[in-house]
Amino acid sequence: MSAPRHVLAVNFRDPAHPEAGGAEQHLAEILLEAVRRGHRVTWLATAFPGAAPEAHDRGMRIVRRGAWWNFNLVVPGVLRREFSSPRPDLVIEDINKVPCLTPWWTRSPVAVIIPHLFGFTAFREASLPVALYVMLLEALIPSVYARSRFVVISESTRDDLVHRGVPRERIAVVHCGLDHEVHRPDPATPKSARPTLVFVGRLRRYKGLDWVIRALPAVRARVPDARLQVIGDGPHRAHLERQARAAGVSGAVDFLGFRPLTEKVRCVREAWALVQPSPKEGWGLTVVEAGACGTAVVAADSPGLRDSVRRGETGLLVPFGDEAALADALARVLEDRALRERLADAGVEWAARFHWPECAARSLDALLAGAGRH
C-alpha cells in the first residue's frame, strides 16, 4: 500500500446535493476506496440551498464553495487560498459539467475522471452562448491536462478523447460498478399487470425524454394500455408535461418526481421495460441496474449506451431521434413476452460482472499511478 496521501477531488456536486446522480456515486465509490486505504480525502463542490459550507461524509471532508453557475470560476481562488500550503498530494478533477482547468491553478499533480463530454449535445440543453462556452472549455482539455492520466467509464468516452487529441495510453477504461444488494431480481415483486415503460433520470432537455413522448402515441396504437412512468425531476418537467398533453397521452404518462431508492427499484422491477433515450451518456448506469433487476431495456444507439447495452442481447438499441424505430422497438418489447424475458435474463447475467469495489480499486490505482505516487 502507498503511504497515506491527501487527495483533493473537484466536482460540481457532492453526494448530498439534491441533483447528485450517477457521476457523484461513481466518484464517491472511488474516494471511499481511498479512505479505506488510509488516505485523507477532501471533496470540493458547489454550495446549494440549506447546505453547510463544510461537512463530513463517511470519512471524507466536504468543502462547498461557489454555485453551480460559477464553480469553475471560483475554483482557482479556492485552490490558491485553501489548498496551496500545504498543497494536496493529488488533485482528482471529475469533469462532468465543464472543466475547471485545475492544472493551471495548482502545483499538485492532477488526474482526471471523465464520465463523458458534451460536445455538440451541449446545444440540446443550453443557449447558444453557453453551449459555445462549454465547447470552448472542452477544446482546451488535451493541452491543459497534457500531463494528466484519465479514467473514463466507457470505450465511447475513451474514443472521444482520443479523437480530440489525448493519447490513448494515458486513458484507462473502467466500467461502473453496481450495488447487487439493491439491484437484483425479486420474485416477490411481479411485473405490473398493465404494460409499463419506465424512465429514470433527470428531466433535462439533453436526456431525450421528449423523443419517447413523441413516439408514445404510435406505441399505444399497437398496445392501447401502455403507459410510461417517469422517475426523476428537473427544469424540463413542465415542458414535458405540456408535450404529453399536446400529444394526447397525458393520461398515460405518470410524472412521479424523485423517489426513494427502494421505491425506484420497485418501479424498475415492476416495469416491462426501461427506456433510456439519451443522445449521449458516459456509461448508462440505469440500464445496467435495470438489467440487474430483471427488466428489459430499450435505449438510444448512442455513445455510452452502446457500451452498457449489449445489442439485441440485453436490450434493443434504436437510432437516436428516429420516432418510428423507437415506437416499433417499444411496442415489440411490450407485445412479445418471450423477447422481454430473454432480454431480462441476459441483463441479469451481464450486470453480474460489475461490482463497485472492483471499479473503485481499479480506478483509484489508475489515478494514483498518474500522480507518480502509486
Backbone torsions as a table, in degrees:
resi	resn	phi	psi	omega
1	MET	NA	140.4	177.7
2	SER	-72.0	159.2	179.0
3	ALA	-63.2	150.7	-179.9
4	PRO	-57.6	136.4	-178.4
5	ARG	-129.1	162.1	171.8
6	HIS	-96.0	116.0	179.6
7	VAL	-107.1	122.2	176.8
8	LEU	-108.3	119.1	177.3
9	ALA	-101.0	138.9	-180.0
10	VAL	-120.4	117.6	-178.2
11	ASN	-153.1	144.1	-175.8
12	PHE	-58.4	-34.2	-177.3
13	ARG	-124.6	151.0	170.2
14	ASP	-107.3	173.0	-173.8
15	PRO	-60.9	-22.5	-178.8
16	ALA	-84.7	-9.1	-178.6
17	HIS	-62.2	137.1	-177.7
18	PRO	-61.1	-20.8	178.7
19	GLU	-106.4	15.5	177.2
20	ALA	-61.1	139.8	-177.2
21	GLY	-139.3	-144.7	-174.6
22	GLY	-62.8	-37.7	-179.3
23	ALA	-63.7	-39.8	179.6
24	GLU	-70.5	-37.5	176.1
25	GLN	-62.8	-42.7	180.0
26	HIS	-60.4	-49.3	-179.8
27	LEU	-64.4	-40.1	179.9
28	ALA	-60.3	-41.5	-179.9
29	GLU	-61.6	-39.8	179.8
30	ILE	-67.9	-44.1	-178.4
31	LEU	-69.4	-34.2	176.4
32	LEU	-66.5	-31.1	173.4
33	GLU	-65.0	-38.3	176.6
34	ALA	-63.8	-39.6	177.0
35	VAL	-62.0	-44.3	180.0
36	ARG	-61.0	-30.5	179.8
37	ARG	-82.9	-1.0	176.8
38	GLY	96.0	5.9	178.9
39	HIS	-79.9	153.3	174.8
40	ARG	-90.2	126.0	-171.7
41	VAL	-120.0	129.5	172.1
42	THR	-122.0	136.4	179.7
43	TRP	-116.4	113.8	177.7
44	LEU	-95.5	121.9	-176.6
45	ALA	-144.0	-178.6	179.6
46	THR	-82.0	155.8	169.9
47	ALA	-77.6	162.5	174.0
48	PHE	-151.9	160.0	-173.9
49	PRO	-54.7	130.3	178.2
50	GLY	86.0	-4.8	-176.7
51	ALA	-90.5	141.1	175.0
52	ALA	-73.7	150.3	178.8
53	PRO	-60.2	-28.6	176.9
54	GLU	-139.9	151.0	179.9
55	ALA	-156.4	173.6	175.0
56	HIS	-127.2	140.1	-177.3
57	ASP	-142.2	107.1	173.9
58	ARG	53.9	40.5	178.5
59	GLY	92.2	-3.4	178.4
60	MET	-102.2	139.9	171.6
61	ARG	-88.2	127.0	179.6
62	ILE	-105.3	124.8	178.0
63	VAL	-118.1	122.9	-176.2
64	ARG	-113.5	122.5	-179.4
65	ARG	-139.7	146.4	177.1
66	GLY	71.2	-169.5	179.8
67	ALA	-130.9	173.0	-175.3
68	TRP	-58.9	-31.0	-173.2
69	TRP	-87.6	-14.6	-178.7
70	ASN	-129.0	11.5	-174.1
71	PHE	-56.4	-47.4	-178.3
72	ASN	-65.0	-19.3	178.6
73	LEU	-86.0	-27.6	179.9
74	VAL	-90.0	-18.1	-178.8
75	VAL	-55.7	-44.0	-180.0
76	PRO	-55.1	-45.7	-179.8
77	GLY	-66.9	-38.5	179.4
78	VAL	-64.6	-43.6	178.9
79	LEU	-62.6	-38.8	-178.8
80	ARG	-70.5	-44.9	-174.4
81	ARG	-79.1	-38.9	-168.3
82	GLU	-110.7	-16.7	-173.4
83	PHE	-136.4	41.6	178.1
84	SER	-119.5	-19.4	-178.5
85	SER	-144.9	96.3	-2.9
86	PRO	-79.4	155.0	179.1
87	ARG	-87.0	156.2	179.2
88	PRO	-63.5	154.9	174.8
89	ASP	-74.1	-25.5	179.1
90	LEU	-153.7	133.5	170.2
91	VAL	-105.6	126.1	174.8
92	ILE	-107.9	111.5	176.7
93	GLU	-98.0	122.3	177.9
94	ASP	-98.4	104.4	-176.4
95	ILE	-89.7	93.0	176.3
96	ASN	-127.0	9.6	167.4
97	LYS	-126.7	-89.2	170.6
98	VAL	-128.6	153.0	179.9
99	PRO	-67.2	142.6	175.3
100	CYS	-91.8	-3.4	175.6
101	LEU	57.4	42.5	-173.4
102	THR	-58.7	-30.5	178.2
103	PRO	-59.4	-22.6	177.3
104	TRP	-74.8	-22.3	-168.8
105	TRP	-113.2	-1.4	-179.8
106	THR	-139.8	150.5	173.9
107	ARG	-92.0	-2.5	176.9
108	SER	-72.9	152.7	171.6
109	PRO	-64.0	144.7	-176.9
110	VAL	-121.0	129.4	170.3
111	ALA	-116.2	155.8	-168.3
112	VAL	-128.9	135.8	168.0
113	ILE	-109.7	132.0	177.2
114	ILE	-131.5	108.8	172.1
115	PRO	-64.1	-52.2	172.5
116	HIS	-166.2	161.4	174.4
117	LEU	-104.4	150.7	-176.2
118	PHE	-73.4	-45.7	-174.2
119	GLY	56.4	-138.3	-176.7
120	PHE	-71.0	-14.9	177.2
121	THR	-66.9	-14.9	176.0
122	ALA	-58.7	-30.0	-178.3
123	PHE	-72.7	-16.1	176.1
124	ARG	-76.6	-23.2	-174.7
125	GLU	-107.4	-40.0	-167.8
126	ALA	-111.3	165.7	174.2
127	SER	-66.8	165.7	-177.4
128	LEU	-57.3	-47.8	-180.0
129	PRO	-62.4	-41.2	-178.8
130	VAL	-67.8	-42.3	179.5
131	ALA	-62.1	-41.5	177.9
132	LEU	-64.7	-37.5	177.9
133	TYR	-62.5	-44.5	178.4
134	VAL	-60.7	-46.7	-178.3
135	MET	-65.1	-36.4	178.2
136	LEU	-63.2	-46.2	179.7
137	LEU	-64.0	-40.7	178.3
138	GLU	-63.9	-32.7	-179.9
139	ALA	-65.9	-20.9	-179.8
140	LEU	-80.8	-12.5	-171.4
141	ILE	-56.8	-49.1	-176.4
142	PRO	-59.0	-35.8	-178.1
143	SER	-84.4	-43.1	-176.8
144	VAL	-66.8	-37.9	-177.3
145	TYR	-103.0	34.8	-174.2
146	ALA	-64.2	-21.4	-179.7
147	ARG	-105.9	8.2	-174.3
148	SER	-97.4	153.9	168.0
149	ARG	-94.6	150.3	-177.6
150	PHE	-119.8	140.3	168.0
151	VAL	-116.9	125.5	178.2
152	VAL	-123.9	163.0	-172.8
153	ILE	-106.9	4.2	176.1
154	SER	-155.3	158.9	175.7
155	GLU	-64.6	-31.5	179.1
156	SER	-61.8	-43.9	179.6
157	THR	-68.5	-38.9	175.3
158	ARG	-57.5	-47.7	-178.3
159	ASP	-64.4	-34.7	176.8
160	ASP	-62.7	-45.3	179.5
161	LEU	-64.4	-42.2	178.6
162	VAL	-61.6	-42.6	178.2
163	HIS	-60.6	-32.0	-179.8
164	ARG	-82.1	-10.0	175.4
165	GLY	115.6	7.5	176.5
166	VAL	-85.9	127.0	-179.2
167	PRO	-59.4	135.0	-177.3
168	ARG	-58.1	-34.6	-175.9
169	GLU	-69.9	-12.1	177.5
170	ARG	-96.9	9.5	-176.5
171	ILE	-119.1	123.2	173.9
172	ALA	-105.4	130.2	176.3
173	VAL	-97.7	119.8	176.9
174	VAL	-132.4	112.2	-179.5
175	HIS	-66.6	152.7	179.3
176	CYS	-64.9	157.2	175.6
177	GLY	-92.8	-165.6	-175.9
178	LEU	-155.4	143.3	174.7
179	ASP	-92.3	99.6	-174.0
180	HIS	-77.6	-11.8	172.8
181	GLU	-72.1	-28.2	-178.6
182	VAL	-96.3	-49.6	-175.1
183	HIS	-97.1	97.4	-179.2
184	ARG	-158.2	159.0	175.4
185	PRO	-64.8	149.5	178.0
186	ASP	-134.9	104.5	-179.0
187	PRO	-58.0	-21.5	-179.5
188	ALA	-80.0	-6.4	179.3
189	THR	-113.6	96.0	-178.1
190	PRO	-75.3	162.3	174.1
191	LYS	-65.4	150.3	179.5
192	SER	-58.9	146.2	177.7
193	ALA	-67.0	-26.9	-179.0
194	ARG	-100.5	140.2	179.1
195	PRO	-58.3	114.2	-170.2
196	THR	-126.3	129.1	170.4
197	LEU	-104.0	149.4	178.2
198	VAL	-132.5	140.1	172.5
199	PHE	-118.6	135.9	178.1
200	VAL	-127.4	120.8	178.0
201	GLY	161.3	176.7	177.5
202	ARG	-72.0	144.9	179.7
203	LEU	-92.9	83.9	176.1
204	ARG	-126.3	157.3	-174.7
205	ARG	-56.6	-41.9	-172.7
206	TYR	-72.9	-6.4	-179.5
207	LYS	-79.5	-13.8	171.0
208	GLY	82.7	10.9	-177.5
209	LEU	-66.5	-25.6	176.6
210	ASP	-60.1	-32.2	176.9
211	TRP	-62.9	-40.9	178.9
212	VAL	-65.2	-43.7	-178.7
213	ILE	-65.3	-36.4	176.5
214	ARG	-64.8	-33.0	-178.7
215	ALA	-82.3	-17.5	-171.6
216	LEU	-62.6	-38.9	177.5
217	PRO	-57.2	-39.1	178.5
218	ALA	-69.2	-34.3	175.6
219	VAL	-63.2	-45.4	-177.6
220	ARG	-71.6	-20.2	173.9
221	ALA	-65.8	-29.3	177.9
222	ARG	-98.0	-31.0	-179.9
223	VAL	-128.6	84.3	-169.6
224	PRO	-57.9	-28.6	-178.2
225	ASP	-89.4	3.5	-176.1
226	ALA	-62.6	141.2	176.0
227	ARG	-136.8	162.7	179.8
228	LEU	-124.5	124.6	173.1
229	GLN	-101.4	130.6	-178.4
230	VAL	-113.6	113.9	-180.0
231	ILE	-107.5	117.7	-177.1
232	GLY	134.5	170.1	-178.6
233	ASP	-145.6	171.9	179.3
234	GLY	161.0	177.3	-173.6
235	PRO	-66.8	-14.3	-177.6
236	HIS	-92.6	0.9	-173.6
237	ARG	-61.4	-47.8	-177.5
238	ALA	-59.2	-40.6	178.0
239	HIS	-63.2	-42.9	-179.2
240	LEU	-65.6	-37.5	177.1
241	GLU	-64.2	-41.6	176.7
242	ARG	-64.5	-39.5	179.9
243	GLN	-63.9	-41.0	178.6
244	ALA	-63.4	-40.2	177.4
245	ARG	-64.7	-44.4	-179.4
246	ALA	-63.3	-32.5	-179.8
247	ALA	-83.4	-4.8	179.3
248	GLY	76.5	22.1	-178.0
249	VAL	-121.8	16.7	-176.9
250	SER	-59.9	-31.7	178.8
251	GLY	-72.9	-12.4	-178.7
252	ALA	-106.4	1.1	-179.4
253	VAL	-119.1	119.8	179.5
254	ASP	-105.8	112.0	175.8
255	PHE	-88.4	104.2	-172.3
256	LEU	-92.7	-9.3	-178.1
257	GLY	68.1	-166.6	176.3
258	PHE	-67.7	142.3	179.0
259	ARG	-131.9	146.8	175.0
260	PRO	-56.1	154.9	-174.6
261	LEU	-55.3	-45.5	-176.9
262	THR	-63.0	-38.1	179.0
263	GLU	-71.4	-38.3	177.5
264	LYS	-61.4	-45.5	179.5
265	VAL	-63.1	-39.8	178.3
266	ARG	-61.5	-41.8	178.8
267	CYS	-63.5	-39.4	178.7
268	VAL	-66.2	-40.8	178.6
269	ARG	-63.8	-39.4	-177.2
270	GLU	-74.5	-25.1	-176.2
271	ALA	-67.2	150.7	175.4
272	TRP	-78.6	-28.6	177.6
273	ALA	-160.0	148.1	171.0
274	LEU	-99.5	137.4	178.4
275	VAL	-112.5	131.8	179.4
276	GLN	-127.4	99.5	-170.7
277	PRO	-99.8	15.7	-173.1
278	SER	-67.5	141.1	176.5
279	PRO	-74.9	-12.1	179.5
280	LYS	-163.9	130.8	175.6
281	GLU	-135.3	160.5	173.2
282	GLY	-71.6	-44.3	-179.0
283	TRP	-144.3	-49.4	-176.6
284	GLY	98.6	56.2	-175.2
285	LEU	-58.8	-35.4	-176.4
286	THR	-63.2	-30.9	-178.5
287	VAL	-73.8	-34.3	177.2
288	VAL	-72.0	-38.5	175.9
289	GLU	-61.7	-40.3	177.9
290	ALA	-63.4	-44.0	177.2
291	GLY	-59.1	-42.0	179.1
292	ALA	-62.2	-28.6	179.6
293	CYS	-85.5	-2.1	179.8
294	GLY	82.7	36.2	-179.6
295	THR	-122.6	132.5	179.1
296	ALA	-65.7	161.5	-175.5
297	VAL	-130.8	139.3	166.5
298	VAL	-124.7	125.0	-173.2
299	ALA	-140.0	162.5	173.6
300	ALA	-68.9	142.1	175.1
301	ASP	-82.5	76.3	-172.6
302	SER	-132.5	165.0	179.7
303	PRO	-53.4	139.7	-177.4
304	GLY	89.4	-56.7	-178.4
305	LEU	-69.8	-31.3	176.9
306	ARG	-74.8	-7.1	172.8
307	ASP	-91.9	-39.0	-176.2
308	SER	-87.4	-16.5	175.7
309	VAL	-109.3	125.1	176.1
310	ARG	-85.7	112.6	-170.8
311	ARG	-52.2	120.8	176.8
312	GLY	73.1	-3.2	-177.8
313	GLU	-109.0	-54.6	176.5
314	THR	-103.5	-9.5	179.7
315	GLY	-174.0	170.3	176.6
316	LEU	-101.2	134.5	178.2
317	LEU	-108.6	135.9	-173.3
318	VAL	-126.9	136.4	177.0
319	PRO	-55.4	129.5	-175.4
320	PHE	-60.2	132.7	176.3
321	GLY	90.0	-9.3	-179.6
322	ASP	-83.6	97.7	-175.2
323	GLU	-64.3	-41.9	-178.7
324	ALA	-63.8	-43.1	-179.6
325	ALA	-66.5	-39.0	178.9
326	LEU	-66.7	-45.0	179.3
327	ALA	-60.4	-41.3	-179.7
328	ASP	-65.3	-43.5	-179.5
329	ALA	-64.3	-43.1	179.4
330	LEU	-65.1	-43.6	179.6
331	ALA	-64.7	-40.9	179.1
332	ARG	-58.3	-45.7	-178.4
333	VAL	-65.9	-38.7	-179.8
334	LEU	-71.7	-31.8	-177.7
335	GLU	-82.0	-29.2	-168.5
336	ASP	-109.1	97.7	-178.1
337	ARG	-64.0	-38.7	-179.8
338	ALA	-62.6	-40.1	177.9
339	LEU	-64.2	-46.1	179.3
340	ARG	-57.2	-46.8	-176.2
341	GLU	-69.0	-35.1	177.2
342	ARG	-64.9	-45.9	178.7
343	LEU	-62.9	-42.0	-178.8
344	ALA	-64.5	-44.7	-179.7
345	ASP	-62.5	-42.4	178.5
346	ALA	-67.8	-33.3	177.8
347	GLY	-64.0	-39.8	177.0
348	VAL	-62.1	-45.0	-179.4
349	GLU	-65.2	-42.4	179.9
350	TRP	-64.0	-44.5	-176.9
351	ALA	-66.9	-24.5	-175.1
352	ALA	-63.8	-16.9	-177.1
353	ARG	-87.7	-4.7	-175.4
354	PHE	-106.9	125.5	-176.2
355	HIS	-137.6	134.4	-179.2
356	TRP	-61.8	-43.2	-179.2
357	PRO	-57.7	-41.1	179.1
358	GLU	-67.5	-44.7	178.6
359	CYS	-58.5	-47.9	-177.2
360	ALA	-63.1	-44.3	-177.7
361	ALA	-65.2	-46.5	-179.4
362	ARG	-65.3	-39.7	-179.7
363	SER	-65.9	-45.9	-179.1
364	LEU	-64.3	-39.9	176.8
365	ASP	-57.0	-45.4	-179.0
366	ALA	-65.4	-39.3	-179.2
367	LEU	-69.3	-43.0	178.1
368	LEU	-67.1	-35.8	177.6
369	ALA	-63.0	-34.5	178.7
370	GLY	-65.9	-22.7	178.7
371	ALA	-91.0	-1.7	-177.4
372	GLY	69.9	22.0	-174.3
373	ARG	-112.1	-2.8	-170.9
374	HIS	-73.3	NA	NA
